[in-house]
Amino acid sequence: MSAARIDALREAFATRVVVADGAMGTMLQEQDPTLEDFENLEGCNEILNVTRPDIVRSVHEAYFAVGVDCVETNTFGANLAALGEYDIPERVFELSESGARIAREVADEFTASTGRQRWVLGSMGPGTKLPTLGHAPYVKLRDAYQRNAEGMIAGGADALLVETTQDLLQTKAAILGARRALDATGADLPVICSVTVETTGTMLLGSEIGAALTALEPLGIDMIGLNCATGPAEMNEHLRYLARHARTRVSAMPNAGLPVLGKNGAHYPLSPAELADAHETFVRDYGLSLVGGCCGTTPEHLRQVVERVSGLTPPARDPRPEPG
């Protein structure tokens, strides 16, 4: 862990717009990994960190090549619930560490070759179990998230990103797991939390954005934002709320629009220029510190986002916390 590198990331969040990468899963699948590559656990992308690091590395390289500041680790499913579906929950630490290590190596190579610091965001996904609905015990989820975070810290992540969260109790398990990992390892990394608000205007279990902010801000997060579920248009009012009321910094990583079902499956309609337009507006209007993409976004989407926002200085926000 490099304290100087992490200090530089905090400084970047405080003074400019940091651009993250886009979709990971679709780019892995495009390279047609075999069932053998998945160790016969089809769809478990995290296994590729061990069996096909070259594929994972190529995705990180594609995003860094278009100018993003940071990439997310291929660890979205390296948690108790998701790996439990494949009967390999004991591999949480191993797959988290290997995912972070691959991203770290690529980030360091680009830092050295371009003279510009690049960073790694450790992805902590929601898993498939909602503790509020009794799908899994909270304590077990929290303790597995701690192993997830400890693996990514060992692998060289610069920040921990709790993302795509749909259940505030699951979100809390992940954030507190991350904080316990930081305490246990003596590391000091930013903790970012990104919730998912559906087209209904609430998280999957019905919490609206104000409830999410009230519940999560006191847990010691450095940034809160939105990702997944919708495109930028549907995120607008929720980001406006966060910009007005959040004491922390704010982020947005939308999908490339709402998926349209066609004969070849789901298609994301938002063009790279439209995503860049949206992020430019979000930065100017809401003072975002971190922007990126989620489902359906490609290196070309992020190239245009980098082009559009890299020269912008987010306006200073004057948050007015709303009593909980």
VEXLODREN-227037 format. One record per residue (C-alpha): residue in one letter; z, y, x. Coordinates in steps of 0.001 Angstrom, whole numbers, padded with zeros to 6 digits, always signed. Layout:
aZYX;...
***
This chain:
m+000000+000000+000000;s-001027+003384+001416;a+001276+006200+000299;a-001258+008816+001470;r-004012+007232-000619;i-001827+007127-003719;d-000675+010718-003151;a-004349+011695-002967;l-004981+009984-006322;r-002090+011871-007930;e-003430+015100-006459;a-006893+014320-007861;f-005453+013693-011341;a-003648+017039-011116;t-006556+019176-009933;r-009890+017716-011112;v-011585+015105-013271;v-011395+011577-011865;v-014238+009282-012992;a-013623+005555-013481;d-016158+002771-014015;g-017622+001214-017159;a-017940-002246-018701;m-017041-005252-016534;g-017446-008400-018681;t-021072-007853-019652;m-022072-007213-016038;l-020362-010414-014914;q-022095-012401-017660;e-025489-010918-016736;q-025269-012801-013443;d-025129-016117-015318;p-022065-017713-013727;t-022099-021484-014235;l-019500-023593-016004;e-018560-024809-012523;d-017955-021192-011443;f-015519-020931-014363;e-013836-024200-013316;n-014888-025467-016773;l-012834-022665-018400;e-015824-020901-019931;g-015291-017198-020532;c-012243-016864-018263;n-013715-014057-016153;e-010628-013818-013937;i-011395-017268-012446;l-014454-015655-010813;n-012074-013676-008559;v-011428-016984-006800;t-014645-018964-007281;r-017292-016220-007149;p-015838-013092-005540;d-019428-012119-004644;i-020237-011594-008347;v-017110-009500-008952;r-017746-007505-005772;s-021329-006726-006859;v-020071-005122-010097;h-017648-002879-008196;e-020426-001978-005741;a-022794-001042-008573;y-020271+001444-009988;f-019191+002937-006662;a-022872+003337-005730;v-023384+005761-008643;g-020478+007913-007509;v-017398+006899-009535;d-014017+007632-007970;c-012315+004398-008997;v-013011+000936-010371;e-010882-001313-012544;t-009892-004739-011284;n-011306-007878-012917;t-007855-008751-014293;f-008126-007754-017956;g-007127-011271-019020;a-004684-012064-016204;n-001719-012171-018560;l+000413-014794-020274;a-001393-014762-023617;a-004976-014837-022338;l-004448-017356-019519;g-002247-019393-021843;e-005345-019980-024007;y-006838-021782-020997;d-003568-023588-020156;i-003259-021801-016788;p-000480-019218-017375;e+001024-020096-013967;r-002025-018456-012296;v-001209-014894-013445;f-000114-013688-009979;e-002903-015479-008078;l-005737-014126-010238;s-004211-010632-010360;e-003833-010474-006571;s-007354-011785-005893;g-008907-009357-008400;a-007154-006378-006835;r-008014-007511-003303;i-011762-007696-004053;a-011749-004192-005580;r-009658-002852-002662;e-012109-004214-000075;v-015087-002626-001825;a-013242+000683-002348;d-012303+000826+001349;e-015888+000094+002395;f-017220+002950+000246;t-014452+005273+001462;a-015416+004522+005070;s-019174+004814+004545;t-019158+007988+002437;g-016080+009786+003767;r-014845+010167+000190;q-011686+008421-000971;r-012220+005720-003625;w-009427+004075-005606;v-008541+000906-007512;l-007026+000853-011015;g-005192-002397-011768;s-006288-003484-015259;m-003569-004898-017540;g-005235-006043-020771;p-003640-006698-024164;g-003952-010463-024241;t-004435-012313-027516;k-000884-012375-028885;l+000753-009603-030916;p+004550-009770-030536;t+005104-007557-033589;l+003528-010334-035674;g+005625-012999-033945;h+002721-014508-031990;a+004722-014607-028730;p+008209-013623-027563;y+008434-010089-026200;v+010508-011061-023129;k+008020-013746-022033;l+005135-011307-022347;r+007021-008612-020412;d+007973-010955-017577;a+004383-012219-017258;y+003109-008623-017162;q+005540-008061-014306;r+003866-010926-012375;n+000456-009490-013313;a+001451-006081-011884;e+003113-007584-008796;g-000111-009465-008035;m-002186-006299-008267;i+000287-004340-006127;a+000058-007107-003505;g-003744-006961-003697;g-003848-003207-003075;a-004164-001460-006464;d-003567+002321-006412;a-002480+002640-010069;l-001605+000312-012952;l-003685+000739-016105;v-002195-000747-019298;e-005305-000718-021488;t-006874-001587-024843;t-003445-001926-026442;q-003269-002567-030185;d+000412-003348-030820;l+003086-000913-029613;l+005499-003763-028818;q+002847-005432-026637;t+002147-002036-025020;k+005846-001628-024297;a+006002-005142-022770;a+003136-004259-020425;i+004492-000845-019399;l+007997-002139-018775;g+006566-005151-016936;a+004645-002696-014734;r+007745-000571-014138;r+009823-003659-013241;a+007118-004720-010776;l+007197-001287-009130;d+010989-001483-008850;a+010883-005032-007481;t+008248-004258-004842;g+009409-000746-003951;a+005921+000550-004722;d+005303+003970-006283;l+002038+003880-008250;p+000944+005923-011272;v+001203+004033-014570;i-001561+004862-017049;c-001515+003743-020674;s-004643+003597-022821;v-004307+002688-026497;t-007046+001516-028835;v-007469+003335-032139;e-009738+001591-034643;t-012291+003219-036953;t-009512+003208-039576;g-007806+005966-037572;t-004851+003827-036458;m-004114+001099-033934;l-004691-002455-035156;l-001155-002769-036534;g-001241+000614-038276;s+000401+002994-035756;e-001258+006402-035623;i-001689+008356-032387;g+001445+010477-032877;a+003584+007362-033234;a+002021+005902-030089;l+002766+009057-028100;t+006357+009217-029380;a+006963+005547-028526;l+005275+005410-025125;e+005824+008754-023408;p+009553+008146-022760;l+008769+004882-020903;g+007783+006761-017756;i+003987+006759-017939;d+001930+009228-015916;m-001011+009409-018318;i-001917+008419-021877;g-005349+008067-023412;l-007758+006045-025505;n-010276+003321-024733;c-012413+000702-026494;a-012935+000121-030273;t-015081+003232-030845;g-017432+005685-029236;p-016429+009212-028222;a-017131+010797-031631;e-014444+008702-033343;m-011925+009475-030556;n-012237+013233-030864;e-009349+014006-033230;h-006980+011588-031470;l-007762+013190-028096;r-007231+016620-029632;y-003755+015478-030733;l-002891+014139-027265;a-004187+017298-025574;r-001952+019433-027791;h+001216+017347-027661;a+001330+014996-024628;r+003504+016044-021706;t+001582+013569-019527;r-002056+013806-018422;v-004735+012527-020823;s-007664+010087-020374;a-010627+008731-022363;m-012821+005660-021805;p-014938+005171-024949;n-017435+002469-025773;a-021107+003392-025730;g-020831+004183-029438;l-020011+001847-032312;p-021764-001519-031921;v-024837-002133-034052;l-025471-005774-034933;g-029054-006831-034292;k-030916-010101-033941;n-029750-010398-030306;g-026095-009690-031101;a-024196-006432-030751;h-025974-003434-029248;y-024208-000238-028171;p-026420+002723-029095;l-024966+005642-027107;s-027299+006793-024313;p-026050+007776-020842;a-026827+011439-021573;e-024846+011305-024827;l-021797+009821-023068;a-022058+012518-020394;d-022283+015207-023123;a-019160+013840-024802;h-017116+013698-021592;e-018169+017200-020589;t-016941+018454-023983;f-013699+016460-023750;v-012943+017836-020280;r-013671+021430-021314;d-011845+021241-024658;y-008957+018882-023916;g-008385+019113-020152;l-008822+015379-019481;s-007811+014089-016045;l-009526+010668-016149;v-012779+009664-017856;g-014837+006477-017816;g-016483+003941-020069;c-015644+000734-021891;c-017842-001784-023767;g-021576-001185-023512;t-021372+001387-020711;t-023446+000729-017577;p-023679+002171-014065;e-026372+004527-015398;h-023960+005836-018052;l-021396+006515-015348;r-023929+008041-012965;q-024718+010696-015558;v-021009+011232-016323;v-020312+011779-012600;e-023216+014223-012398;r-021960+016177-015385;v-018198+016377-014852;s-017657+016215-011093;g-017910+019991-010720;l-015630+020794-013656;t-012028+021941-013333;p-010095+020842-016435;p-008467+023844-018109;a-004679+023992-017922;r-003047+022489-021002;d-000023+023955-022754;p+001419+020916-024560;r+003769+021469-027502;p+005668+018195-027936;e+006121+017258-031568;p+009650+016107-032454;g+009666+012321-032947;
***
